């Protein structure tokens, strides 16, 4: 199994670690720490040294209740970081739902578009499908970041997430995109309450029936705080445990803040002979 991207064909027979680079002043976990170009690039280099296989660079917080960032502000935050991160020797992903930001990132040669809105913005689907080789991650989210946690409801969360992701993947196939460019994300914490997240987690392997690789982001999420009773800054162990469980249930990429800890845990997981699920 591989993920074809602009510059790299990523081998997913080994689970991969995607390191989070938030170029924002207000991210729920590390807002402000890497909000200028030099700090963000230094963070990129630290993540690679710690074992990150992919860098995911975003300029807009998507924590619950947040207001959208203006287009020009997002471009000013991410483009200088993307431009220099492209020289660091690993695939680079742009984390955005704005078509204009995707276009600017792809014009720079960015490898992957990681979209919480699954390319539903005007022009996003056509833009990405028309690109000759970029990778894409399609995520499930109910509503939008500002309202997604107000009252999320599902009759069957796993079935509805599976059907949504199947529809979005098929939309790209219809436009001629090959399966090896598409990765799916169930969207833990995006328009899902604590019970929804846990039910979807238990049933995550049902998403493997779609035949596409899974990318999972559990890092420091609120549900882990409810399970463990830990505050945000004390969820490293829970985040690593969730990443391992997600891989055991079929995830091929884990998107994390704590790269070194996750990479080490995956090395031990492989050494123990657990291998691919």
N, C-alpha and C positions, 0 to 999 in steps of 0.2 A: 504494500500500500504506500502510495506517494502523494504528496501535495505539490502540484506544479504551481510555481510562482514566477514572477517576472524574470528573476535572475537565478533562481535556485529550484531544483527538484528535491523536495525534502522527503527523506526516507522516514516513513512513519511506522516501520516495523519495530522501532524503538520509540517509546513515548518521549515526546519533546516538551521542553519547558519554554514557555513564552513569558519573558520578563516585562513587567508593566512599567512604563515611563509616563508619568502624569505631568505634563507641562501646564499645570493649572495652579491657581491659588486656593482652590476650594475642593479638591478631591476629598472624599470621605475618609481616606486612610492616610495619605501623605501630602495633602494639599499644601502648596507653597514651598516645599522642600526642593523641588526641581523646576521652579517656575520661570527660570531664565535659561538662556541657551547654554551657557557654559556649565551651569549646574546640572542641566538635563543630560548633556553629553558626558560629563564625568560619571553620572549615574549609569548611562548606557555602558560605559567601559567597565564599571564595577559589576554590572549584571552579567556581562559576557565573561569576565574573569571568574565569576561565581558559578557559571555553567549554563547561562541562558542560550538556547538554540535560536531564538527569535526575539526581536525587540518589538513591542507594541506601543506606539507613541500616540498619545491623545492630548488634545488641547481643550477639552470640555468635560467637566465633571458630569457624570450621569447618576449621581446619588439621588435617592428619592426626594422629590419636592423641589429640586433645583430649577432655576430659571435658565432658559437657553442662552448660550453665548453668541454674541454677534459674529457674523461671518468674518469680517475683517480682523477681529480680535483673535479668532481661532487660527486663521491663516498666519497671522503675525507670530503666534506662539509656536506653531508646529513646523512651519516650512524651514526655518534655519536649522532646527534640530534634525529634521528628516534629511536635509541636504548633507549634513556632516555625518550622520549615523550611517548613511549609505556606504561610507568608506570603511566601516568597522569589520566587515567580513562575515556578517550574518544576515539572514533575511530580515527586512524591516517592514512592519505593518503600520498602517494608519488607522487609528481608532476614531471613526467619525460616521455620522449619518447624513452629512451634508454633501450633496453632489459636487458642489464647487470645490470643497476641500479634497474630495476624492480625485477630481480632475487634476488639481494642482499637484497632489502627491504622486499620481501616476505619471504626470509630465516630468517629474524629477527622477522617475525610474523606480518608485516604491514597489515593493514586491507583493504586498497583500492589502486588501481592503477588509477591515474588520468592522462590520456595521451592526449595531444593536437594533437597527430598524429593518434589517434584512432587505436592503435596497428598495424600500417602498417610497422613498422620496422621489419627486419628479426628476426623471432623467437618470437616476442612479443605476437602475437595472440595465438600461441601454448602454450607458457609459462603460460599465464593468464588462458586460458581455461582449462589447465591441473591441475591448483590449485584446491583443493577441495572446497574452499568457499570464496575466496577473492572477494570483490566488484571491479567494474571497471566503470570508466567514459570515454565514447568515445566522443571526441570533433571533430567538423568540422573545418577544416582549409584549405584554398586554398594556395597551394605552401608551403613555409617554412618560419620561422620567418625572415630570412635575406631578403627575396624577397616578402613576402606576401602582402605588402602594395604598391608595385611599380605600379601596374596597375590591380587591381582585377576586374574581369568582370563576369557577370552572365546574362543569359537570363531571369531567374526567380529565385531570390535568395532563397526564401522560399521553392520552389519546389526542387531546387537542394540540399539544405541543408537537407531537409527531405529525399530525395532519398539516399543521401550519408549515413546518419545515419541509415536508414533502412537496407542498404546493410551491413554496419559494424556490426550491431546487429545480422543480420541473419548469418553472418560468424561465430559468436560465438555460436549461437544456433546450427549450423551445427556440431560444435565441441562438443556439449553436454552441453553447459553452460545454466543454468536456467535463465529465464527472471528476477527473483528477485535479481540477482547479477548485472544487467546492468542498468546504468544511462546514459542519453544522454545530451550533451552540444552543443547548436547551435554555439558557438564560436564567440560571439560578439567581433569585433575588430581584428579578425584573418583572414586576407585575405578578408576583406570587408571594403569598404569605408563608409563615413558618411551616404549616401543614402541607401546603402545596410543594414547597421546596423538598421536604423530606419524602413525600410520596413520589415525586418525580425522580429523586435520587435513588430510591429503592428500585424503581422501575426503569432506570436509565438504560439498561441493556435492551429495552424494547425499541429504542431509537436506532440501534444497530441494524434493524431490519430495513432501514432506508438505504443501506449499502454505501454510506458516505462516512468519512472520518468525523469523529466528535472532538470538539474543543470545549473544555469545561473551565469555568471560573468560579471557584469557591473561596478564593483568598479573602480572609478576614471578614466574611459576610455576616450579617446580623443573625442569621439562623445558627451559625456556629456559636455565637455568643449566647443564644438561648439554650442550645444543647449543653454547653459547658459552664455557663454562668460567668464567662470571662468578658472583660471589657475589650474594646477594640485593640489596644496595644498589647494584649496578652493572648492573642489568638494564633500565634505562629504554629504551635503544636497542633491545634485543631485544624488549621489550614492545610498543613502537611498531611495529616491523617485523611482529610477530605480529598486531597489530590490523589493519594494512593488508592483510596476506595473508588474514586472516579475512574482511574486507570484500570483497576481491576474489573470495573463494570463497563469497560469498552472505550474510554476516552483515549485519544492518541496525542492530544496536546493539552497541557494544563497551563492556564494563564495565572501567574502568581506574582505577588510582591516579594516573597521570601525565596529568592532563587536558590541560594546556596543550600538552604535547609531542604528544599524540595528535591534538588538535583541529588544530594547525598542520599535522601530517603529512597529515591528511585534506583540508585546504584545498589543499595542493600536489597531492595525488592527483587532486582534482577539476579543478584548474587545468590539469593535464596531459592532461585529456580522457579520463581512464580511466572516470569515471562509474560507473553501476551495472553490476554483473557480468551 
